[in-house]
């Protein structure tokens, strides 16, 4: 498959290769997406996707230590990293054009032939436990995780991607090797490349390195539960600020109204001209940080508002947030607000797509999760097609405060002062 934006080849074992040739660039960015993450884990193995991602940087059959892998990329001025999310795991490397073959060789070797040595497993377990401990020192992250736990109770969506200290302590080398074998299959992987490189060159190297990899069945993700039950959670923590996180159910990743919701988020709380920033910070001087964002998954989503505020002003700030949400639901935005939000979204996307790393991620992420790739022009056209009536309809239908969930982290012993503010 090919068009003006990208080319795609599917190997006989199901591995998908996508590339976008950007001849004006001096860099090449390579991304390898695996269709696995925390939503594919059982409760007793929570965090195994993240643990495994760490381990793949610790040595391969060809480069036997983390130092050798890091030095190979550092030595040519490149950058590499990985990340684990709920529905995918990604590994990426960005290098200057002459070093593309080196980078691809390292990337393929990491996922195909990791050493997974026992002493490295135990060392990395300590690192991940420190990572989890770091979250406990970050009350804004705690608030977001607490909110997830009541948005999606008893479900992988409602827990930390990295797992818990207890689950991480129980993950051993054999479990990770089994998980690697079961989930890291070529038919569950997308390799996407962007930069000054031809598609034929990419396909030739990936075929040589991964073409003989045997395909197989992979585990399905845990479906998202309906949002019900507990609506407010407060966690006591002696902090200088109260950390307030509120959300309503949102849209899944491919929902036809996803752009309208994105525009609402921009209007309400993204940037220094947004409604919440003006009302809470500029007019009232209550907060330093207030922002909104949208989370989207294959079968679920949420619309979030977060702020950090002096504990004695938390109730007032929450009332303002709820009032602004209610106003947006009742009246929707103005034509001028929609125009600004649309132009911001279009500009943000087009500027980002000048970077090879962003293009590589755009190709791989969409292909893995959606099975198709929209071009930048496609995405801009979709944004242009959203009308003021669409945005007002979404605001009315989606901002249902009787379904809102609220999490607060701060010096409070009960939820009474906050729970009573949520509309029934």
C-alpha angles and dihedrals in degrees: 000000000000142000137159092285106044146348127227135199126182116206120220090257091058099256110145121218120193129178138178116199112219104178095180092065131086095206138072122207120199124194128184115196123195120196096232137091142132094313088065094056131097116233093253092055098042109155097024094120090054093044091051092049089057092048095054089068092055101080145313135208090267100036104032103191139045087242093058092050093047094045092052092059098033089051092064096042094256133139130224137178145144138219140195123212134169097274105022147021121219135196119187141177129187120196142156113278097259091060099051094109092052092050094048091048091054093046094051093044091052095056097035105039112020116160097219092193116194097236090051090051091056093046092049091048087063090049092053092047087054089050090054090047089053089059089055088060092053109074094186090059090046089054092052092048091046089052091050090052092059095037092055108016120193091005134107089247087064098056139067113278088227092056126225131300088254096050093044090051089055097051111100134183094264092054090051093049090051091048090048091051094046101043106027097075124143091239087058095051136084123194113198126183131185130182143056096341138102124244091233091058092051094047092048094054096042091048090052093049104036107012094099094049110122117241123222147161120293133201121268122238123253109260118242115258123231114265109256143119124045115035106183132041128179125189119196115232128154099240138150090233136037110236111214123190123177131175144175125204112276140184134296121250097269100035113141091231096051093109092051090054091047089054091051090053091052092048094048104040120348113104139357095292095052121118097249094045091051094045101041102032110022100035102030105021090220102131143024097205128034123152145154132217141173125234118199131187134174093272106009145030146175141215110224138197122189134181139166114215143164105278092239090056098044096099092049092048092049091051090053091050092050091047092051091048090049091049092050090049094049101042106015122212128308124254089252092053091050091050092052093047093049094049091047091052094047093046093047091052097045094047091049092052091065088075118082092216091056093048092049090051092045091055098043099041095050094045093049098045103030104023091232139066126229116206120229088254090053092051093047090050090052090052091048090053093060111104131202088251090056092052094046091048092051091047091052096044099039107037095074105156092191085069096044121122123210133199126184129185117190146084096322128120097197141021097234098109091049106035091057090060094062111096113244 
